[in-house]
């Protein structure tokens, strides 16, 4: 049966199939991630990004292909994570522009969409690198443009496009030396091919291909197991811009009056502060990814145009030393650093999260295991810095931290954070060019703008705050006050979230404890999506004891 055009319903199913095929293959794509300091796993980032786009498509009733593409573009923009996710969002953003207003897609329209996607994606990247997802997209689009005039069947047409995408993927090691060195193809390109595979299978009415990475040679998959060796191609000290910085600017009319926003001008300004830069925008949101040495300066530039949301800053030097197995987080061959930050947390996941936000030393401790003054004093010395900031992250540790500060030879300031979310917000407010006193003031102020929720269990029967609490029941605390209790853990969390979230809140971060399972996390994601659809939700494995969930609301 000849398929001459694709309508909105068929295109929506193609998108969903492409997204599902990517989900099925995300781990395989992760294994191909070979760059010296990965921003995150490529397969995971692309999967989360595409899933966000697919969810937007699911919620769209239109039978117009152009409107389906617009929904996909919107969902991808809001959900894009990492370089690969942002580039993917731009490919489909351009595709949506290329087919705007079209109810049906023939070969010419599809080719126009692919070409516009490539132009949009290349424009978004400051220094495009060939041998990546960009190359695969470009080659596939060129093939589509060439094949479109003679195409009579969309199935055969898309088979030609997919074949060229696969061929381009296999050529990526010839264009990018690190791929050839390790013996794998580009992970982002593999992700794009995987999406195209799923879309074609849907159009043909076939089951999704087996999740075996059919476009990658067996030798590639074997060599991918050794991809960590690629981390050794770069020394930690060689990283010029140490913080992977992602944020979004919610454009505000009042600010734009004083500082008119132009995407290209903004991109050029940011380019002076780092590399690996991506800037994408629509009428409401600007999304930025950059590797910068001073994230605060970059955030300040963005804040001229509106409010900052969805901030994420990762310390790539710490990330790199962890990958290559160094025991020391950073070498101080030239003596003490100017600044060091000591933080307290319980759980390997929380430790890694705080380190990614800039903590130099993380002491394992917290509720039921408060570190001593000596423990904190030792950590201050370990930070090896002239100025040290201490984040207790627990009200029962503040006094010990202040005592350790009094005993220290270094200049030490304690920012009296009482929860992990407060510590996280404080870290984002740190600026290396500010004085110790300025940082202490700014970080403490930042800690006041986040609400903390905690879910734990009762160890005895009690009456408090008008609630009757039974031994073994779960309790939901909002900034230290018990707001919900129930025998059912999930119901306790849901009631707590209703108590905490108001109409001005934009971001909810959930830290999963060691007593929380994946089914509960997925149920919470669904609950938040159904009840607070405008909120951005982030979930991290904290591995913390005592608290099944720690929640930050901003």
C-alpha positions as CSV (number, residue, x, y, z in Angstrom):
1,X,0.0,0.0,0.0
2,X,1.4,3.3,-1.1
3,X,1.5,6.1,1.6
4,X,1.6,9.4,-0.2
5,X,1.1,11.7,2.8
6,X,1.3,11.6,6.6
7,X,-1.6,13.1,8.5
8,X,-1.5,14.5,12.1
9,X,-2.6,11.3,13.8
10,X,0.0,9.2,11.9
11,X,2.7,11.7,12.6
12,X,1.8,11.7,16.3
13,X,2.1,7.9,16.4
14,X,5.5,8.2,14.7
15,X,6.7,10.6,17.4
16,X,5.6,8.4,20.2
17,X,7.2,5.3,18.6
18,X,10.5,7.2,18.1
19,X,10.4,8.3,21.7
20,X,9.7,4.7,22.9
21,X,12.5,3.3,20.8
22,X,14.8,5.8,22.3
23,X,13.7,4.9,25.8
24,X,14.4,1.2,25.0
25,X,17.9,2.0,23.8
26,X,18.9,4.7,26.3
27,X,21.4,2.6,28.2
28,X,23.1,1.4,25.0
29,X,23.4,5.0,23.9
30,X,24.8,5.9,27.3
31,X,27.6,3.4,26.8
32,X,28.8,5.3,23.7
33,X,29.4,8.5,25.7
34,X,33.1,8.9,25.4
35,X,33.8,12.6,25.9
36,X,36.4,13.6,28.6
37,X,33.9,15.3,30.8
38,X,30.3,14.3,30.0
39,X,27.6,16.7,31.0
40,X,25.5,13.7,31.7
41,X,24.7,10.5,29.9
42,X,23.7,11.2,26.3
43,X,21.1,8.5,26.1
44,X,19.5,9.5,29.3
45,X,19.5,13.2,28.4
46,X,18.0,12.6,25.0
47,X,15.5,10.1,26.4
48,X,14.3,12.6,29.1
49,X,14.1,15.4,26.5
50,X,12.2,13.3,23.9
51,X,9.9,12.0,26.5
52,X,8.9,15.5,27.5
53,X,8.2,16.2,23.8
54,X,6.1,13.0,23.4
55,X,4.1,13.8,26.5
56,X,3.2,17.2,25.0
57,X,2.1,15.4,21.8
58,X,-0.1,13.0,23.8
59,X,-1.9,16.0,25.3
60,X,-2.6,17.5,21.8
61,X,-5.9,16.7,20.2
62,X,-5.1,18.2,16.8
63,X,-5.2,16.2,13.6
64,X,-2.9,18.7,11.8
65,X,0.7,17.5,11.3
66,X,2.0,21.0,11.8
67,X,0.3,21.5,15.1
68,X,1.6,18.1,16.3
69,X,5.1,19.2,15.4
70,X,4.6,22.5,17.4
71,X,3.5,20.5,20.4
72,X,6.6,18.3,20.1
73,X,8.8,21.3,19.8
74,X,7.3,23.0,22.9
75,X,7.7,19.8,25.0
76,X,11.3,19.3,23.9
77,X,12.3,22.9,24.6
78,X,11.0,22.7,28.2
79,X,12.4,19.2,28.8
80,X,15.8,19.5,27.1
81,X,18.7,18.3,29.1
82,X,22.4,18.5,28.3
83,X,23.9,19.4,24.9
84,X,22.4,16.4,23.1
85,X,18.9,17.2,24.4
86,X,19.1,20.9,23.5
87,X,20.3,20.1,20.0
88,X,17.5,17.5,19.6
89,X,15.0,20.2,20.7
90,X,16.4,22.5,18.1
91,X,16.2,20.0,15.3
92,X,12.5,19.5,15.9
93,X,11.9,23.2,16.6
94,X,13.2,23.9,13.1
95,X,11.2,21.0,11.7
96,X,8.1,22.5,13.2
97,X,8.8,25.8,11.6
98,X,9.4,24.1,8.3
99,X,6.0,22.4,8.2
100,X,4.1,25.2,10.0
101,X,0.5,25.3,8.8
102,X,0.5,22.0,7.0
103,X,-2.2,19.5,7.8
104,X,-0.5,16.7,5.7
105,X,3.1,15.9,5.1
106,X,4.4,14.8,1.7
107,X,8.1,14.1,0.9
108,X,8.7,17.8,0.0
109,X,7.3,19.1,3.2
110,X,9.1,16.5,5.3
111,X,12.4,17.4,3.6
112,X,11.8,21.1,4.2
113,X,11.2,20.4,7.9
114,X,14.4,18.4,8.2
115,X,16.4,21.1,6.4
116,X,15.0,23.8,8.6
117,X,15.8,21.7,11.6
118,X,19.4,21.4,10.7
119,X,19.7,25.2,10.1
120,X,18.1,25.9,13.5
121,X,20.3,23.5,15.3
122,X,23.5,24.7,13.7
123,X,22.6,28.3,14.5
124,X,22.0,27.4,18.2
125,X,25.5,26.0,18.6
126,X,28.4,28.5,18.9
127,X,31.0,26.2,17.5
128,X,29.4,23.2,15.7
129,X,31.5,20.0,15.8
130,X,31.3,17.6,12.9
131,X,31.1,13.9,13.6
132,X,28.2,14.5,16.0
133,X,24.4,14.4,16.0
134,X,24.6,17.6,13.9
135,X,26.4,15.8,11.1
136,X,23.9,12.9,11.1
137,X,21.0,15.3,11.0
138,X,22.6,17.3,8.2
139,X,23.4,14.3,6.0
140,X,19.9,12.8,6.5
141,X,18.3,16.1,5.6
142,X,20.4,16.5,2.5
143,X,19.3,13.0,1.3
144,X,15.7,13.9,2.0
145,X,16.0,17.1,-0.2
146,X,17.6,15.1,-3.0
147,X,15.1,12.3,-2.9
148,X,11.9,14.3,-2.4
149,X,11.1,15.3,-6.0
150,X,10.9,11.8,-7.2
151,X,9.3,10.3,-4.1
152,X,5.8,8.8,-4.4
153,X,5.7,6.7,-1.3
154,X,6.5,8.2,2.1
155,X,7.6,4.8,3.5
156,X,10.2,4.3,0.8
157,X,11.3,8.0,1.1
158,X,11.9,7.7,4.8
159,X,13.7,4.4,4.4
160,X,16.2,6.3,2.1
161,X,16.5,9.0,4.8
162,X,17.1,6.5,7.5
163,X,19.7,4.6,5.5
164,X,21.7,7.8,5.0
165,X,21.4,8.6,8.7
166,X,22.9,5.2,9.5
167,X,25.6,5.6,7.0
168,X,26.5,9.1,8.3
169,X,26.5,7.7,11.9
170,X,29.1,5.1,10.8
171,X,31.3,7.8,9.3
172,X,31.4,9.9,12.6
173,X,34.6,8.3,13.9
174,X,36.4,9.6,10.7
175,X,35.3,13.1,11.6
176,X,35.9,13.1,15.4
177,X,39.2,11.6,16.5
178,X,38.2,10.7,20.0
179,X,35.5,8.4,18.6
180,X,38.0,6.6,16.4
181,X,40.4,6.4,19.3
182,X,37.9,4.6,21.5
183,X,36.3,2.7,18.7
184,X,32.6,3.9,18.9
185,X,30.2,6.0,16.9
186,X,28.8,9.3,18.2
187,X,26.3,8.8,20.9
188,X,24.1,11.7,20.0
189,X,24.0,10.6,16.4
190,X,23.0,7.1,17.5
191,X,20.2,8.6,19.5
192,X,18.8,10.5,16.5
193,X,19.1,7.4,14.3
194,X,17.2,5.5,17.0
195,X,14.4,8.0,16.9
196,X,14.2,7.8,13.1
197,X,14.1,4.0,13.3
198,X,11.1,4.1,15.6
199,X,9.3,6.7,13.5
200,X,9.7,4.6,10.3
201,X,8.6,1.4,12.1
202,X,5.4,3.2,13.1
203,X,4.7,4.4,9.6
204,X,5.2,0.9,8.3
205,X,2.9,-0.6,11.0
206,X,5.7,-2.8,12.3
207,X,6.9,-3.6,15.8
208,X,9.7,-1.5,17.1
209,X,13.2,-3.0,16.2
210,X,14.9,-5.1,18.8
211,X,16.8,-3.0,21.4
212,X,20.2,-4.3,20.3
213,X,21.7,-1.1,18.8
214,X,21.3,-2.5,15.3
215,X,23.1,0.5,13.7
216,X,26.2,-0.2,15.7
217,X,28.7,-2.9,14.8
218,X,29.3,-5.6,17.5
219,X,32.9,-4.5,17.8
220,X,31.6,-1.0,18.6
221,X,29.5,-2.3,21.4
222,X,32.4,-4.3,22.8
223,X,34.7,-1.3,22.6
224,X,32.1,0.9,24.3
225,X,32.7,-1.0,27.5
226,X,36.1,0.6,27.5
227,X,34.8,4.1,26.9
228,X,36.0,5.3,30.3
229,X,39.5,5.3,28.9
230,X,38.6,8.4,27.0
231,X,38.5,10.2,30.3
232,X,42.2,9.8,30.5
233,X,42.8,11.9,27.3
234,X,42.4,15.0,29.5
235,X,43.9,16.0,32.8
236,X,41.6,17.6,35.3
237,X,43.9,20.7,35.4
238,X,43.4,21.1,31.6
239,X,39.7,21.9,32.0
240,X,39.5,25.7,31.3
241,X,35.9,26.2,32.1
242,X,35.0,24.1,35.1
243,X,31.2,24.4,35.6
244,X,28.6,22.9,33.3
245,X,25.9,25.6,33.7
246,X,22.3,25.2,32.5
247,X,19.4,27.6,33.2
248,X,16.3,29.0,31.6
249,X,15.2,32.7,31.6
250,X,11.5,33.3,31.8
251,X,11.2,36.5,29.8
252,X,9.5,39.4,31.5
253,X,8.0,42.4,29.7
254,X,9.2,45.0,32.2
255,X,12.9,43.9,32.0
256,X,12.8,43.5,28.2
257,X,11.8,47.2,27.9
258,X,15.1,48.2,29.5
259,X,17.1,45.4,27.9
260,X,15.6,44.2,24.6
261,X,16.4,40.6,24.0
262,X,18.1,39.4,20.9
263,X,19.1,35.7,20.8
264,X,22.2,36.2,18.6
265,X,23.5,39.2,20.6
266,X,23.0,37.3,23.9
267,X,24.8,34.2,22.5
268,X,27.8,36.4,21.5
269,X,27.9,37.9,25.0
270,X,27.8,34.5,26.7
271,X,30.5,33.2,24.3
272,X,33.0,35.5,26.1
273,X,32.5,33.6,29.3
274,X,33.0,29.9,28.3
275,X,32.6,27.3,25.7
276,X,30.2,24.4,24.7
277,X,27.6,27.2,24.4
278,X,24.0,26.6,23.3
279,X,21.3,29.3,23.4
280,X,17.7,28.6,22.3
281,X,14.6,30.7,22.7
282,X,11.0,31.2,21.9
283,X,8.6,34.0,22.8
284,X,8.5,33.1,26.5
285,X,11.6,31.2,27.4
286,X,15.4,31.3,26.8
287,X,17.3,28.1,27.5
288,X,21.1,28.2,28.0
289,X,23.8,25.6,28.3
290,X,27.5,26.7,28.7
291,X,30.7,25.5,30.3
292,X,31.8,28.5,32.3
293,X,34.4,29.2,35.0
294,X,32.2,31.7,36.8
295,X,28.6,30.6,36.6
296,X,27.4,33.6,38.6
297,X,28.5,36.0,35.8
298,X,26.6,34.1,33.2
299,X,23.4,34.0,35.4
300,X,23.6,37.7,35.9
301,X,23.7,38.3,32.1
302,X,20.5,36.2,31.8
303,X,18.7,37.8,34.6
304,X,18.6,41.1,32.7
305,X,15.8,39.7,30.6
306,X,13.6,38.0,33.2
307,X,13.6,35.5,36.1
308,X,15.9,32.5,36.3
309,X,14.3,29.1,36.5
310,X,15.6,25.5,36.2
311,X,19.1,26.2,37.3
312,X,21.7,23.3,37.2
313,X,25.4,23.7,37.8
314,X,27.8,20.8,37.8
315,X,31.5,21.0,38.8
316,X,33.2,19.2,35.9
317,X,36.5,19.0,37.6
318,X,35.0,17.0,40.4
319,X,33.1,14.9,37.9
320,X,36.3,14.2,35.9
321,X,38.5,13.3,38.9
322,X,35.7,10.9,40.0
323,X,35.6,9.3,36.5
324,X,39.3,8.7,36.2
325,X,39.5,7.3,39.8
326,X,41.7,10.0,41.4
327,X,41.6,9.9,45.2
328,X,42.0,13.6,45.6
329,X,39.2,15.8,44.3
330,X,41.7,18.5,43.1
331,X,45.4,19.0,43.3
332,X,46.6,22.2,44.9
333,X,50.2,22.2,43.6
334,X,50.4,26.0,43.8
335,X,49.3,26.1,47.5
336,X,45.8,26.8,49.0
337,X,42.9,27.8,46.8
338,X,41.2,31.1,47.3
339,X,37.9,29.4,48.4
340,X,36.7,26.1,49.7
341,X,33.3,25.0,50.7
342,X,32.5,22.4,53.3
343,X,29.1,20.8,53.4
344,X,27.4,18.1,55.4
345,X,25.1,15.4,54.0
346,X,24.2,11.8,54.6
347,X,24.0,9.5,51.6
348,X,26.2,9.0,48.6
349,X,23.7,10.6,46.2
350,X,23.5,13.8,48.2
351,X,27.2,13.9,48.5
352,X,27.6,13.7,44.7
353,X,24.9,16.3,44.2
354,X,26.5,18.8,46.5
355,X,29.9,18.2,45.0
356,X,28.4,18.8,41.5
357,X,27.1,22.2,42.8
358,X,30.6,23.2,44.0
359,X,31.2,21.8,47.5
360,X,34.9,21.0,48.0
361,X,34.5,18.6,50.9
362,X,31.3,16.8,52.0
363,X,31.2,15.4,55.5
364,X,29.1,12.3,55.8
365,X,26.6,13.2,58.6
366,X,23.3,14.6,59.4
367,X,20.2,13.6,61.4
368,X,21.1,10.9,64.0
369,X,24.8,11.3,63.0
370,X,26.0,14.8,63.7
371,X,29.7,15.4,62.9
372,X,31.8,16.7,65.8
373,X,33.6,20.0,66.0
374,X,36.8,18.0,65.2
375,X,35.2,16.4,62.2
376,X,34.3,19.8,60.8
377,X,37.7,21.3,61.7
378,X,39.4,18.5,59.9
379,X,37.2,19.1,56.8
380,X,38.1,22.8,56.9
381,X,41.8,21.9,56.7
382,X,41.1,19.3,54.0
383,X,39.4,22.1,51.8
384,X,42.9,23.6,51.6
385,X,41.8,27.2,51.0
386,X,42.4,30.6,52.4
387,X,38.7,31.2,52.8
388,X,36.3,28.5,53.8
389,X,32.5,28.5,53.9
390,X,30.7,25.8,56.0
391,X,27.2,24.7,55.2
392,X,25.8,22.6,58.2
393,X,22.5,21.7,56.4
394,X,21.0,20.7,59.8
395,X,20.0,22.8,62.8
396,X,21.8,20.4,65.2
397,X,25.1,21.0,63.4
398,X,25.2,24.8,63.3
399,X,26.8,25.2,66.7
400,X,29.5,22.7,66.1
401,X,30.3,24.4,62.8
402,X,30.5,27.8,64.4
403,X,32.8,26.3,67.1
404,X,35.0,24.7,64.5
405,X,35.2,28.1,62.7
406,X,36.4,29.8,65.9
407,X,39.2,27.3,66.2
408,X,40.3,27.4,62.6
409,X,43.4,29.1,61.4
410,X,41.7,29.8,58.1
411,X,39.1,32.5,57.4
412,X,35.9,30.6,57.9
413,X,32.3,31.7,57.6
414,X,29.3,29.6,58.6
415,X,26.2,29.9,56.5
416,X,23.6,28.5,58.9
417,X,21.7,26.3,56.5
418,X,19.3,23.9,58.3
419,X,18.3,21.6,55.5
420,X,19.8,20.0,52.3
421,X,17.6,22.2,50.0
422,X,18.9,25.3,51.8
423,X,22.4,24.1,51.2
424,X,21.8,23.5,47.6
425,X,20.3,27.0,47.1
426,X,23.3,28.5,49.0
427,X,25.8,26.8,46.7
428,X,24.1,28.3,43.7
429,X,24.5,31.8,45.2
430,X,28.3,31.5,45.7
431,X,30.5,33.8,43.7
432,X,34.2,33.3,43.6
433,X,34.9,37.1,43.1
434,X,32.9,38.2,46.1
435,X,34.4,38.7,49.6
436,X,33.9,36.1,52.3
437,X,31.4,38.4,54.1
438,X,29.5,39.1,50.8
439,X,29.2,35.4,50.0
440,X,28.1,34.6,53.6
441,X,25.3,37.2,53.3
442,X,24.2,36.3,49.8
443,X,24.3,32.6,50.4
444,X,22.3,32.9,53.6
445,X,19.7,35.1,51.8
446,X,19.4,32.5,49.0
447,X,18.7,29.8,51.6
448,X,15.6,31.6,52.7
449,X,13.9,31.4,49.4
450,X,13.5,27.6,49.2
451,X,10.9,25.6,51.1
452,X,12.0,22.2,52.5
453,X,9.8,19.1,52.8
454,X,10.8,15.9,54.5
455,X,9.1,12.6,54.8
456,X,10.0,10.2,57.6
457,X,8.3,7.9,60.1
458,X,7.1,8.2,63.7
459,X,8.9,6.2,66.4
460,X,6.1,6.5,69.0
461,X,2.5,7.6,69.4
462,X,2.1,11.4,69.9
463,X,-0.2,14.4,69.7
464,X,1.4,17.5,68.1
465,X,0.3,20.5,66.0
466,X,-3.3,19.2,66.2
467,X,-2.3,15.9,64.7
468,X,-2.6,12.4,66.2
469,X,0.4,10.4,65.1
470,X,0.7,6.7,65.5
471,X,4.0,4.8,65.9
472,X,5.2,3.6,62.5
473,X,3.1,6.1,60.6
474,X,4.7,8.4,58.0
475,X,5.0,12.1,58.6
476,X,5.4,15.0,56.2
477,X,7.2,18.0,57.5
478,X,7.3,21.4,55.8
479,X,10.1,23.6,57.1
480,X,10.2,21.6,60.3
481,X,6.5,21.5,61.0
482,X,4.4,18.3,60.7
483,X,1.8,18.9,58.0
484,X,0.6,15.4,57.1
485,X,0.6,11.9,58.5
486,X,-0.7,8.6,57.2
487,X,0.0,4.9,57.3
488,X,0.6,5.2,53.5
489,X,3.9,6.8,52.6
490,X,2.7,8.0,49.1
491,X,-0.4,9.6,50.5
492,X,1.7,11.4,53.1
493,X,4.0,12.8,50.4
494,X,1.0,13.9,48.3
495,X,-0.6,15.7,51.2
496,X,2.7,17.4,52.0
497,X,3.1,18.6,48.4
498,X,-0.4,20.1,48.5
499,X,0.6,21.9,51.7
500,X,3.9,23.2,50.3
501,X,3.2,24.3,46.7
502,X,1.5,27.5,45.8
503,X,0.7,29.3,42.6
504,X,4.0,31.2,42.5
505,X,6.2,28.2,42.7
506,X,8.1,27.0,39.6
507,X,10.4,24.1,40.5
508,X,10.1,21.0,42.7
509,X,13.2,18.9,43.3
510,X,12.7,15.5,44.9
511,X,15.6,13.7,46.6
512,X,14.9,10.0,46.8
513,X,16.0,8.3,50.0
514,X,17.2,4.8,50.5
515,X,13.7,3.8,51.8
516,X,11.9,5.0,48.7
517,X,11.5,2.7,45.7
518,X,11.2,3.5,42.0
519,X,7.4,2.8,41.8
520,X,6.8,5.4,44.5
521,X,9.0,7.9,42.5
522,X,7.1,7.2,39.3
523,X,3.8,7.6,41.2
524,X,4.9,11.0,42.5
525,X,5.9,12.1,39.0
526,X,2.4,11.2,37.8
527,X,0.8,13.0,40.7
528,X,2.8,16.2,40.2
529,X,2.0,16.1,36.4
530,X,-1.7,15.7,37.0
531,X,-2.0,18.3,39.9
532,X,0.7,20.9,39.1
533,X,1.2,20.7,35.4
534,X,3.1,24.0,35.1
535,X,5.8,22.9,37.6
536,X,9.3,21.8,36.5
537,X,10.1,18.6,38.4
538,X,13.6,17.2,39.0
539,X,14.3,13.9,40.8
540,X,17.7,12.8,42.1
541,X,18.8,9.7,44.0
542,X,20.0,11.1,47.3
543,X,20.4,7.7,49.1
544,X,19.8,9.5,52.4
545,X,18.6,7.5,55.4
546,X,15.8,8.5,57.8
547,X,14.0,10.6,55.1
548,X,12.3,8.6,52.4
549,X,12.0,11.9,50.5
550,X,13.5,15.4,50.8
551,X,11.7,18.0,48.8
552,X,12.7,21.4,47.7
553,X,10.1,23.9,46.4
554,X,11.1,27.2,44.7
